[in-house]
Amino acid sequence: MRAVVLESYGGPEVLQVREVPDPEPGPEELLVDVAATAVNRADLLQRMGRYPGPPMPHEIPGLEFAGTVAAVGERVTEHAVGDTVMGIVGGGGYASRLAVHERQVMPVPSTVGLPDAAAIPEVFVTAYDALVLQGGLTAGGWALVHAGASGVGTAAIQLVRAVGARTIATCSAGKVEACRRLGADVVVDRGAEDFVEVVQEATGGTGVDVVLDVVGGDYVPRNLAACRVGGRIVQVGVMGGGRADVPVGVLLSRRISWIGTVLRSRPIEEKIAVSRRCRHDLVPLFEQGVLQPVIDRRYPLEEVAAAHEYVASNANVGKVLLTLG
């Protein structure tokens, strides 16, 4: 099969397509012909040697996929050859074939199809898990979503609207209208406005119920100031830095929960559980047209280096796909 194999770490030039043996599916696994995968910031970190993937015969990046089932293990009961599926994986997405546990995949919605479904799993699972399953967001609440035009951000804005809550999204000046079109109730130009002030004005001084933060760094104390009493901050990334000056007194006095979370390193049982929940709760919303993937650009697998450079430039609104079909 064709795959992007990391034989060294560094800049985009280390990304090379190689021929490697097909994976062998286990008794409860599917062998999937991958139609497309997507570029995530974790892939950029892995390429630089800063976020190692799981043990595998060849180090292949890629955290999500959409494709067609090519073969099934002897104990597989829910899927058959020819089914179209999508899902999250710990690695291996940048390949024309991968093996994945059958209960870790979701059906591709008929309203999306291949290969665009590859833009769904990582960001919608991350956003739903953070906002609803861990953040506890419900109808009538407020969510502060940072990097609203990112892959996770564009998914989060749609999900907040779907549960009947309201969004305050932060982004750069050139992406304000994109966030508004997705349904954000309030959009903050992070270069010109203080999101804490905007939050306090929008919520009547109460603060937001949930903060979804991919930035970290100096956003941390401001997130605390933007939270309501008993609110939750769910930290899913540290694009702005992994260290912060934390006013612990605010955390205590306002009884705020600050939750750190990642998908990649979770045990397979937890990945299956969150995938099953998203299959039940989210796939119908795609079928109804309530949710949709947001795709900025598509690159063939052989142009993976250019795709990484584009994501690193922060120019994208939504997802950047790598197509293999």
N, C-alpha and C positions, 0 to 999 in steps of 0.2 A: 504494500500500500504506500501511497504518498503521505509524507508527514514532515512537519517542521521539527527537526531534532536539534536540541541545544547541545552542541559538543563543546562549547565554551561560552563564557559570559561577557557581556559588553554592550555595545551599541546595536542598532538595528542590523548592521552588517553581519552579525553572527547568526541571523535567522536564515537558515538554508533548508530547502526542501530536499528530502532524501527518500530513497526506497527502503522500507523496513518490513519485516514480516507482519502479517495480520495478527491481531490479538486473538487468543483462544477464549471464547466465552465459557464461563463456568456453568454448572447445572441450573442456576437460577438467573443467568444473565442472557442478555440479547447481544447479538452482533449487529451493529448498525452501520449502514452505508451513509456516511455523513454528507449532507447536502450543503451545509454551511455551519460555521461557528462564528464567534464574535470576539473582538479585541477588548479586553478589560484591563484596567490599570494594574491589576495583579499580574497580568502577563508581562507588562513592561518591567515590573519589579523582578519577576522571575528571570527574565532575559538578562537583567543586570546582576543576577546572583544574589538578590536581596530577599527573595521569597521562594524558597525551594519547594518544588512540587512533591507529590507522594512517590515512593519507590516504584519504579517501572523499568522494564528492560532498556528503553530509550526515553530520555527526558523530553517529553512532548508537552508544550503548553496548551492551554485552552480549557476553559471552565464551563462551557456550555455547547450545545449542539442541537441541530434538528436534522432528521434523516429518516431513512426507511429501514425497517428490520430485514436483515439479510439471512439470519439464522437464529435459532433459539436453543437454549440449554434444555436438557432432558426433564427438568422439573418446572419449566416455565408454564404457567397456566393462563396468564392474562393477555398474552400477545401472540401474534402469528407473523410468519414471513409476509412482508408486504405492508404491514402497519406503518403509518407515519407517526413518529414520536419526537419529543424534544425533552431536554432535561439538563440538569447540572451534573458536573463531574469534578473530581479533584484535579484532573489533568488529562491530556490526551485528545482534547477537542480539535487541535490543529492537525487533523489526520483524516484520511479518506474513510477509515473504519475505526470503530472503537467498541469496546465491550462495557456494558453497564447493567447493573441489577435491574430486573424488570419492574420492580416496585419504585424505582427511582425516576422513572420516566412519566411523562404526561402525554396525552394524545395531542397531536397538532390540531388546532381549531380549524374548522372548515372555512372560516372567514379569513384566515391568514395564509395557510398553505406553506409549502416549501419554496425557497429557502428562508423566507422572511421570519419564520417562527424561531430561528436561531437568535433573534433579537429579544426574545421573551424571557427565557428561564432565569438567568443570573439576576437580572435587574428586578423583575417582578417578584421573584421569590425573596430576594434580599429586602425589597421595600415592604412587601406584605408582612414578612416575618418581623421586621423592625417596627413598623408602624402599628400593626394590629395585634400580632401574636405576642410580641414582647412589650410594645409601647402601649397597648390597650386602647388605641384610638377608637372612638365610637361616634355615632351620628351626633351632630351638634358641636363637636369639639373643634379645636384648632390645632393644626400641625405646622411647625416651622421646618421647611425642607431646604437645606443648603445645597448649592450647586444644582439648582432646579432644572438646568438644561442638560445635565449629564444623563447617562443611561439610567442610573438609579433615580435621579431627580425626575426625569420625564415619566418614569413608571410611578413614582410616589405621588406626583400631582394627580394623575388619573385615579389612583387608588383612593386617595383622600376624598375626592369627589364621589367615587363609587360607594363609599361607606356613609356618605351624607355629612361629612365634616368639611372644614374650610382650611385652605392652604395659604400660608405666607411663604413665598419662595424667594431665595436670594440667587442672584446670577450677575454676570457681567453686563455692561450696558447694551452690547449688541445682541443679547439673547432675551431681553425683557419681553418683547412681543411674542417670542416663541413660547415662553412660559404662560403668558396670558392666553394664548390660543389653546393651550392644553387644559386650561381651566383653573389656573391659580387665581385665587380671589384677590390677593395682594402680591405684587412683585417688587422686590427691593433691588435697586441697582447698587451692588456692593461697593462700587467705587465712589458713589456720590451720596449714599444714605447710610445711616446707622440702623442696622436691623433691630436693635433693641428698642430704639425710639419708635420705629414703625410698628413693632409688635405691641408695645404698650398702648399706642394710639388705636390700633385696629381692634384690640381686645378690651378696650375700656380700662386698661391698667391691670387686668387680671393676669395676663400672660398666657402662653400656649400650653396645651395639654401634653404634647409630644414634640421633641426636637429630633429630626433625623439628620445626623451630621456625618459628612464624609471628610471634613476638613481638619478638625482638631486644632492644635496650636493655640493661637490667641483667640480663637472662637470659643474656647471652653468657658472662660469666666463670663463672656457675653451670653452664651447659651443659658447659663445659670440665671443670669439677670432677666432673660426672656421667658423663663419657665414660670408657670403658676405654682402655687403651693401644692405639693403632692404630685407635681408633674414628673415626666420621665424624659431623659436624654438618652437616645440610642446611638452609640458611636459605631459606625460601620467602616470608617476609614480615617486616615490621618494625612491627607494630601498637604495640609498646611504645617505639618510637623507633629512628632510624637511626644513632645514635651509641652507642658502648660503650667502657668501659674494659677493654681486653683484656690479660690476663696472658700475654704472648707466651711467657714461659718455660714455662708449662704446656703451651701448644700444641706447643712444640718437644720438651720432655722426654717428653711422652706420645705424641708422633708422631701427633697428631690432625689429621685433614683437615677443614677448614671450607669447605664448598661453598656458594656462592650461586647461586640458580637462579630463573628466571621462565619462563613459557610464552609470554606474549604477544609478546615482541619477538624470539622465535627465527625464523630463516628458515623458509620454508614447508617446505623439505626436512626440517628437523628436526621440525617439527610433524607432518608426514606419518609420519615414522619412529616417533615415540612413539605416535601414534594407531594405527598398524598393529600395534605391539607390544601395546598395550592391547586392541585388537580380538581378537588371538590369545589373550592370556593372561586377560583379565578377562571378556569377554562370556560365555564358557562358565560362569564362576563365577556370573554372574547367572542364567543358564539353570538351573543346578543349585540355586539358592536359597542359595548360600554367601554371596553379597553381595546387598545391597539398598540402594536409595536411602533416605536419611533426610530426610523432608520435614516442616518445621515448619508453614509456612503457605503458602497460595496467594492471590495477588491478581490481579485482571484487569489488563491492561496500563494501563487508564485510571487505576488506583490506584497507579501506580508511585511517586509521592511518598510515600505511606503505607508502601509496601514498603521504601523507602530509610530512612525514619525507624525502622522496626522493626529492620532490620539494624543500624543505628547504635546502637540501644539495647543491643545484646549480649544480648538476651533469647532469641534463637532457639537451638534445638538442631537442627543439621542445616541444610537448605537452605530458602530462601524463593523460591518460584516466581512468575513472571509468566505468566499464561495468555493466549493469543491466539485460541484456537479458539472 
